[in-house]
């Protein structure tokens, strides 16, 4: 995760610490998007054959960061609105940009939210400490709420596991379950529609033959 606009932050260490609490394995880098020396900490992710995707809200500095990593002004940038400090939708389409070292940058428009689907492995890898604790719960389908011998709940009560981290974990799993169900419903409707079309085509052929 990249925290941009380091040059405008009065207490960057506190901000970094707050974000780091979201996950022990989360890599958090702070950069000044206008300074190539500052953004050089991101170069290990920009290797030849790799594609880096810029995701974030409008005005967070995605296009500015892209330009600095590219070493030239390819993407249009704009200042945030003075009345509310929020970003403008300067980037309106996706752009695939080639870095001198062979990596690719995918710059995207600002997004309000990203919804997840089929992400069980990613969630498990991100919150591996919770997954390890869950393996020691008495019940394999433990919801980590009020079940007896719940190792996750014990870790939460003792302070070993951060409550906010667990809330994010639970939220992602609920979102995954909801989106997976929605996709399944859509696929079922598409299959039913396909069968309906085939039946209609079959009836039309029969009518033409008769």
C-alpha positions as protocol buffer text, in pm:
chain_id: "A"
residue {
  index: 1
  type: UNK
  ca { x: 0 y: 0 z: 0 }
}
residue {
  index: 2
  type: UNK
  ca { x: 129 y: 344 z: -94 }
}
residue {
  index: 3
  type: UNK
  ca { x: 60 y: 654 z: 116 }
}
residue {
  index: 4
  type: UNK
  ca { x: 102 y: 949 z: -120 }
}
residue {
  index: 5
  type: UNK
  ca { x: 162 y: 1321 z: -58 }
}
residue {
  index: 6
  type: UNK
  ca { x: 428 y: 1266 z: 207 }
}
residue {
  index: 7
  type: UNK
  ca { x: 534 y: 1627 z: 158 }
}
residue {
  index: 8
  type: UNK
  ca { x: 193 y: 1751 z: 277 }
}
residue {
  index: 9
  type: UNK
  ca { x: 168 y: 1535 z: 590 }
}
residue {
  index: 10
  type: UNK
  ca { x: 269 y: 1686 z: 926 }
}
residue {
  index: 11
  type: UNK
  ca { x: 299 y: 1350 z: 1105 }
}
residue {
  index: 12
  type: UNK
  ca { x: 362 y: 1075 z: 846 }
}
residue {
  index: 13
  type: UNK
  ca { x: 487 y: 818 z: 1097 }
}
residue {
  index: 14
  type: UNK
  ca { x: 154 y: 823 z: 1283 }
}
residue {
  index: 15
  type: UNK
  ca { x: -38 y: 783 z: 958 }
}
residue {
  index: 16
  type: UNK
  ca { x: 182 y: 493 z: 854 }
}
residue {
  index: 17
  type: UNK
  ca { x: 140 y: 326 z: 1193 }
}
residue {
  index: 18
  type: UNK
  ca { x: -239 y: 352 z: 1171 }
}
residue {
  index: 19
  type: UNK
  ca { x: -244 y: 190 z: 828 }
}
residue {
  index: 20
  type: UNK
  ca { x: 2 y: -79 z: 935 }
}
residue {
  index: 21
  type: UNK
  ca { x: -247 y: -193 z: 1200 }
}
residue {
  index: 22
  type: UNK
  ca { x: -473 y: -313 z: 918 }
}
residue {
  index: 23
  type: UNK
  ca { x: -244 y: -613 z: 875 }
}
residue {
  index: 24
  type: UNK
  ca { x: 94 y: -729 z: 1007 }
}
residue {
  index: 25
  type: UNK
  ca { x: 200 y: -849 z: 662 }
}
residue {
  index: 26
  type: UNK
  ca { x: 92 y: -531 z: 487 }
}
residue {
  index: 27
  type: UNK
  ca { x: 376 y: -340 z: 323 }
}
residue {
  index: 28
  type: UNK
  ca { x: 318 y: 35 z: 366 }
}
residue {
  index: 29
  type: UNK
  ca { x: 536 y: 284 z: 176 }
}
residue {
  index: 30
  type: UNK
  ca { x: 517 y: 664 z: 210 }
}
residue {
  index: 31
  type: UNK
  ca { x: 613 y: 873 z: -94 }
}
residue {
  index: 32
  type: UNK
  ca { x: 613 y: 1225 z: -232 }
}
residue {
  index: 33
  type: UNK
  ca { x: 467 y: 1159 z: -577 }
}
residue {
  index: 34
  type: UNK
  ca { x: 653 y: 1460 z: -721 }
}
residue {
  index: 35
  type: UNK
  ca { x: 997 y: 1341 z: -609 }
}
residue {
  index: 36
  type: UNK
  ca { x: 1168 y: 1062 z: -804 }
}
residue {
  index: 37
  type: UNK
  ca { x: 1407 y: 996 z: -513 }
}
residue {
  index: 38
  type: UNK
  ca { x: 1109 y: 941 z: -283 }
}
residue {
  index: 39
  type: UNK
  ca { x: 923 y: 714 z: -527 }
}
residue {
  index: 40
  type: UNK
  ca { x: 1234 y: 503 z: -591 }
}
residue {
  index: 41
  type: UNK
  ca { x: 1126 y: 279 z: -299 }
}
residue {
  index: 42
  type: UNK
  ca { x: 855 y: 147 z: -534 }
}
residue {
  index: 43
  type: UNK
  ca { x: 1094 y: 43 z: -811 }
}
residue {
  index: 44
  type: UNK
  ca { x: 1144 y: -315 z: -676 }
}
residue {
  index: 45
  type: UNK
  ca { x: 778 y: -376 z: -771 }
}
residue {
  index: 46
  type: UNK
  ca { x: 831 y: -230 z: -1119 }
}
residue {
  index: 47
  type: UNK
  ca { x: 1040 y: -507 z: -1272 }
}
residue {
  index: 48
  type: UNK
  ca { x: 1052 y: -599 z: -1640 }
}
residue {
  index: 49
  type: UNK
  ca { x: 750 y: -810 z: -1736 }
}
residue {
  index: 50
  type: UNK
  ca { x: 543 y: -689 z: -1440 }
}
residue {
  index: 51
  type: UNK
  ca { x: 229 y: -473 z: -1454 }
}
residue {
  index: 52
  type: UNK
  ca { x: 157 y: -229 z: -1170 }
}
residue {
  index: 53
  type: UNK
  ca { x: -202 y: -107 z: -1130 }
}
residue {
  index: 54
  type: UNK
  ca { x: -273 y: 233 z: -975 }
}
residue {
  index: 55
  type: UNK
  ca { x: -588 y: 216 z: -762 }
}
residue {
  index: 56
  type: UNK
  ca { x: -725 y: 489 z: -537 }
}
residue {
  index: 57
  type: UNK
  ca { x: -971 y: 772 z: -499 }
}
residue {
  index: 58
  type: UNK
  ca { x: -969 y: 1083 z: -719 }
}
residue {
  index: 59
  type: UNK
  ca { x: -696 y: 1327 z: -623 }
}
residue {
  index: 60
  type: UNK
  ca { x: -485 y: 1070 z: -439 }
}
residue {
  index: 61
  type: UNK
  ca { x: -195 y: 1123 z: -680 }
}
residue {
  index: 62
  type: UNK
  ca { x: -213 y: 814 z: -902 }
}
residue {
  index: 63
  type: UNK
  ca { x: -136 y: 995 z: -1229 }
}
residue {
  index: 64
  type: UNK
  ca { x: 129 y: 1214 z: -1066 }
}
residue {
  index: 65
  type: UNK
  ca { x: 296 y: 901 z: -931 }
}
residue {
  index: 66
  type: UNK
  ca { x: 272 y: 738 z: -1276 }
}
residue {
  index: 67
  type: UNK
  ca { x: 443 y: 1036 z: -1437 }
}
residue {
  index: 68
  type: UNK
  ca { x: 726 y: 1034 z: -1182 }
}
residue {
  index: 69
  type: UNK
  ca { x: 787 y: 661 z: -1222 }
}
residue {
  index: 70
  type: UNK
  ca { x: 780 y: 700 z: -1601 }
}
residue {
  index: 71
  type: UNK
  ca { x: 1019 y: 994 z: -1587 }
}
residue {
  index: 72
  type: UNK
  ca { x: 801 y: 1207 z: -1815 }
}
residue {
  index: 73
  type: UNK
  ca { x: 465 y: 1385 z: -1815 }
}
residue {
  index: 74
  type: UNK
  ca { x: 230 y: 1147 z: -1999 }
}
residue {
  index: 75
  type: UNK
  ca { x: -75 y: 1167 z: -1772 }
}
residue {
  index: 76
  type: UNK
  ca { x: -280 y: 1483 z: -1716 }
}
residue {
  index: 77
  type: UNK
  ca { x: -294 y: 1590 z: -1352 }
}
residue {
  index: 78
  type: UNK
  ca { x: -493 y: 1849 z: -1161 }
}
residue {
  index: 79
  type: UNK
  ca { x: -512 y: 2000 z: -813 }
}
residue {
  index: 80
  type: UNK
  ca { x: -777 y: 1897 z: -560 }
}
residue {
  index: 81
  type: UNK
  ca { x: -1082 y: 2123 z: -512 }
}
residue {
  index: 82
  type: UNK
  ca { x: -1014 y: 2407 z: -273 }
}
residue {
  index: 83
  type: UNK
  ca { x: -1366 y: 2418 z: -128 }
}
residue {
  index: 84
  type: UNK
  ca { x: -1374 y: 2062 z: 11 }
}
residue {
  index: 85
  type: UNK
  ca { x: -1024 y: 1926 z: -48 }
}
residue {
  index: 86
  type: UNK
  ca { x: -1154 y: 1637 z: -258 }
}
residue {
  index: 87
  type: UNK
  ca { x: -1008 y: 1514 z: -584 }
}
residue {
  index: 88
  type: UNK
  ca { x: -1123 y: 1590 z: -935 }
}
residue {
  index: 89
  type: UNK
  ca { x: -1190 y: 1319 z: -1193 }
}
residue {
  index: 90
  type: UNK
  ca { x: -893 y: 1423 z: -1409 }
}
residue {
  index: 91
  type: UNK
  ca { x: -819 y: 1071 z: -1536 }
}
residue {
  index: 92
  type: UNK
  ca { x: -1129 y: 946 z: -1719 }
}
residue {
  index: 93
  type: UNK
  ca { x: -1001 y: 627 z: -1883 }
}
residue {
  index: 94
  type: UNK
  ca { x: -755 y: 346 z: -1820 }
}
residue {
  index: 95
  type: UNK
  ca { x: -408 y: 390 z: -1967 }
}
residue {
  index: 96
  type: UNK
  ca { x: -139 y: 124 z: -2009 }
}
residue {
  index: 97
  type: UNK
  ca { x: 203 y: 292 z: -1996 }
}
residue {
  index: 98
  type: UNK
  ca { x: 549 y: 145 z: -2054 }
}
residue {
  index: 99
  type: UNK
  ca { x: 830 y: 219 z: -1810 }
}
residue {
  index: 100
  type: UNK
  ca { x: 1189 y: 244 z: -1938 }
}
residue {
  index: 101
  type: UNK
  ca { x: 1285 y: -71 z: -1743 }
}
residue {
  index: 102
  type: UNK
  ca { x: 1022 y: -289 z: -1910 }
}
residue {
  index: 103
  type: UNK
  ca { x: 745 y: -276 z: -1649 }
}
residue {
  index: 104
  type: UNK
  ca { x: 395 y: -155 z: -1735 }
}
residue {
  index: 105
  type: UNK
  ca { x: 181 y: 91 z: -1539 }
}
residue {
  index: 106
  type: UNK
  ca { x: -198 y: 72 z: -1559 }
}
residue {
  index: 107
  type: UNK
  ca { x: -332 y: 412 z: -1453 }
}
residue {
  index: 108
  type: UNK
  ca { x: -705 y: 411 z: -1372 }
}
residue {
  index: 109
  type: UNK
  ca { x: -976 y: 670 z: -1296 }
}
residue {
  index: 110
  type: UNK
  ca { x: -1060 y: 738 z: -932 }
}
residue {
  index: 111
  type: UNK
  ca { x: -1275 y: 472 z: -769 }
}
residue {
  index: 112
  type: UNK
  ca { x: -1508 y: 505 z: -471 }
}
residue {
  index: 113
  type: UNK
  ca { x: -1494 y: 135 z: -387 }
}
residue {
  index: 114
  type: UNK
  ca { x: -1377 y: -204 z: -509 }
}
residue {
  index: 115
  type: UNK
  ca { x: -1586 y: -514 z: -448 }
}
residue {
  index: 116
  type: UNK
  ca { x: -1433 y: -857 z: -419 }
}
residue {
  index: 117
  type: UNK
  ca { x: -1531 y: -1195 z: -553 }
}
residue {
  index: 118
  type: UNK
  ca { x: -1353 y: -1534 z: -556 }
}
residue {
  index: 119
  type: UNK
  ca { x: -1093 y: -1393 z: -320 }
}
residue {
  index: 120
  type: UNK
  ca { x: -1082 y: -1658 z: -46 }
}
residue {
  index: 121
  type: UNK
  ca { x: -714 y: -1738 z: -105 }
}
residue {
  index: 122
  type: UNK
  ca { x: -620 y: -1369 z: -109 }
}
residue {
  index: 123
  type: UNK
  ca { x: -803 y: -1299 z: 218 }
}
residue {
  index: 124
  type: UNK
  ca { x: -643 y: -1605 z: 379 }
}
residue {
  index: 125
  type: UNK
  ca { x: -296 y: -1492 z: 269 }
}
residue {
  index: 126
  type: UNK
  ca { x: -354 y: -1134 z: 390 }
}
residue {
  index: 127
  type: UNK
  ca { x: -489 y: -1238 z: 730 }
}
residue {
  index: 128
  type: UNK
  ca { x: -276 y: -1549 z: 777 }
}
residue {
  index: 129
  type: UNK
  ca { x: -243 y: -1486 z: 1153 }
}
residue {
  index: 130
  type: UNK
  ca { x: -623 y: -1513 z: 1194 }
}
residue {
  index: 131
  type: UNK
  ca { x: -637 y: -1818 z: 968 }
}
residue {
  index: 132
  type: UNK
  ca { x: -375 y: -1993 z: 1180 }
}
residue {
  index: 133
  type: UNK
  ca { x: -569 y: -1919 z: 1499 }
}
residue {
  index: 134
  type: UNK
  ca { x: -894 y: -2038 z: 1338 }
}
residue {
  index: 135
  type: UNK
  ca { x: -739 y: -2378 z: 1265 }
}
residue {
  index: 136
  type: UNK
  ca { x: -717 y: -2436 z: 1642 }
}
residue {
  index: 137
  type: UNK
  ca { x: -1082 y: -2353 z: 1713 }
}
residue {
  index: 138
  type: UNK
  ca { x: -1293 y: -2642 z: 1842 }
}
residue {
  index: 139
  type: UNK
  ca { x: -1538 y: -2619 z: 1551 }
}
residue {
  index: 140
  type: UNK
  ca { x: -1425 y: -2615 z: 1188 }
}
residue {
  index: 141
  type: UNK
  ca { x: -1711 y: -2377 z: 1100 }
}
residue {
  index: 142
  type: UNK
  ca { x: -1647 y: -2146 z: 1397 }
}
residue {
  index: 143
  type: UNK
  ca { x: -1777 y: -1792 z: 1341 }
}
residue {
  index: 144
  type: UNK
  ca { x: -1551 y: -1652 z: 1616 }
}
residue {
  index: 145
  type: UNK
  ca { x: -1845 y: -1503 z: 1800 }
}
residue {
  index: 146
  type: UNK
  ca { x: -1961 y: -1690 z: 2109 }
}
residue {
  index: 147
  type: UNK
  ca { x: -1853 y: -2047 z: 2035 }
}
residue {
  index: 148
  type: UNK
  ca { x: -1661 y: -2229 z: 2310 }
}
residue {
  index: 149
  type: UNK
  ca { x: -1285 y: -2281 z: 2274 }
}
residue {
  index: 150
  type: UNK
  ca { x: -1257 y: -2020 z: 1999 }
}
residue {
  index: 151
  type: UNK
  ca { x: -888 y: -1934 z: 1966 }
}
residue {
  index: 152
  type: UNK
  ca { x: -962 y: -1621 z: 1762 }
}
residue {
  index: 153
  type: UNK
  ca { x: -1193 y: -1486 z: 2032 }
}
residue {
  index: 154
  type: UNK
  ca { x: -930 y: -1565 z: 2298 }
}
residue {
  index: 155
  type: UNK
  ca { x: -670 y: -1369 z: 2103 }
}
residue {
  index: 156
  type: UNK
  ca { x: -910 y: -1076 z: 2068 }
}
residue {
  index: 157
  type: UNK
  ca { x: -992 y: -1075 z: 2439 }
}
residue {
  index: 158
  type: UNK
  ca { x: -624 y: -1087 z: 2537 }
}
residue {
  index: 159
  type: UNK
  ca { x: -527 y: -811 z: 2294 }
}
residue {
  index: 160
  type: UNK
  ca { x: -300 y: -1042 z: 2094 }
}
residue {
  index: 161
  type: UNK
  ca { x: -521 y: -984 z: 1789 }
}
residue {
  index: 162
  type: UNK
  ca { x: -629 y: -634 z: 1690 }
}
residue {
  index: 163
  type: UNK
  ca { x: -1009 y: -589 z: 1690 }
}
residue {
  index: 164
  type: UNK
  ca { x: -1006 y: -364 z: 1383 }
}
residue {
  index: 165
  type: UNK
  ca { x: -798 y: -616 z: 1190 }
}
residue {
  index: 166
  type: UNK
  ca { x: -1051 y: -889 z: 1273 }
}
residue {
  index: 167
  type: UNK
  ca { x: -1341 y: -662 z: 1171 }
}
residue {
  index: 168
  type: UNK
  ca { x: -1177 y: -603 z: 831 }
}
residue {
  index: 169
  type: UNK
  ca { x: -1124 y: -977 z: 790 }
}
residue {
  index: 170
  type: UNK
  ca { x: -1487 y: -1052 z: 872 }
}
residue {
  index: 171
  type: UNK
  ca { x: -1612 y: -774 z: 646 }
}
residue {
  index: 172
  type: UNK
  ca { x: -1414 y: -905 z: 348 }
}
residue {
  index: 173
  type: UNK
  ca { x: -1546 y: -1257 z: 401 }
}
residue {
  index: 174
  type: UNK
  ca { x: -1906 y: -1130 z: 417 }
}
residue {
  index: 175
  type: UNK
  ca { x: -1853 y: -926 z: 101 }
}
residue {
  index: 176
  type: UNK
  ca { x: -1699 y: -1226 z: -73 }
}
residue {
  index: 177
  type: UNK
  ca { x: -1995 y: -1447 z: 24 }
}
residue {
  index: 178
  type: UNK
  ca { x: -2249 y: -1188 z: -92 }
}
residue {
  index: 179
  type: UNK
  ca { x: -2078 y: -1121 z: -425 }
}
residue {
  index: 180
  type: UNK
  ca { x: -2025 y: -1492 z: -491 }
}
residue {
  index: 181
  type: UNK
  ca { x: -2398 y: -1551 z: -434 }
}
residue {
  index: 182
  type: UNK
  ca { x: -2484 y: -1262 z: -667 }
}
residue {
  index: 183
  type: UNK
  ca { x: -2259 y: -1401 z: -941 }
}
residue {
  index: 184
  type: UNK
  ca { x: -2412 y: -1746 z: -899 }
}
residue {
  index: 185
  type: UNK
  ca { x: -2760 y: -1598 z: -939 }
}
residue {
  index: 186
  type: UNK
  ca { x: -2656 y: -1413 z: -1254 }
}
residue {
  index: 187
  type: UNK
  ca { x: -2501 y: -1725 z: -1404 }
}
residue {
  index: 188
  type: UNK
  ca { x: -2814 y: -1924 z: -1325 }
}
residue {
  index: 189
  type: UNK
  ca { x: -3028 y: -1659 z: -1500 }
}
residue {
  index: 190
  type: UNK
  ca { x: -2798 y: -1662 z: -1803 }
}
residue {
  index: 191
  type: UNK
  ca { x: -2819 y: -2042 z: -1823 }
}
residue {
  index: 192
  type: UNK
  ca { x: -3197 y: -2030 z: -1797 }
}
residue {
  index: 193
  type: UNK
  ca { x: -3211 y: -1760 z: -2064 }
}
residue {
  index: 194
  type: UNK
  ca { x: -2989 y: -1972 z: -2289 }
}
residue {
  index: 195
  type: UNK
  ca { x: -3217 y: -2272 z: -2247 }
}
residue {
  index: 196
  type: UNK
  ca { x: -3522 y: -2054 z: -2321 }
}
residue {
  index: 197
  type: UNK
  ca { x: -3365 y: -1923 z: -2642 }
}
residue {
  index: 198
  type: UNK
  ca { x: -3285 y: -2277 z: -2755 }
}
residue {
  index: 199
  type: UNK
  ca { x: -3645 y: -2386 z: -2689 }
}
residue {
  index: 200
  type: UNK
  ca { x: -3781 y: -2091 z: -2890 }
}
residue {
  index: 201
  type: UNK
  ca { x: -3544 y: -2161 z: -3179 }
}
residue {
  index: 202
  type: UNK
  ca { x: -3645 y: -2526 z: -3174 }
}
residue {
  index: 203
  type: UNK
  ca { x: -4017 y: -2435 z: -3186 }
}
residue {
  index: 204
  type: UNK
  ca { x: -3956 y: -2192 z: -3475 }
}
residue {
  index: 205
  type: UNK
  ca { x: -3782 y: -2467 z: -3671 }
}
residue {
  index: 206
  type: UNK
  ca { x: -4073 y: -2704 z: -3610 }
}
residue {
  index: 207
  type: UNK
  ca { x: -4323 y: -2442 z: -3730 }
}
residue {
  index: 208
  type: UNK
  ca { x: -4121 y: -2379 z: -4047 }
}
residue {
  index: 209
  type: UNK
  ca { x: -4102 y: -2752 z: -4124 }
}
residue {
  index: 210
  type: UNK
  ca { x: -4476 y: -2796 z: -4085 }
}
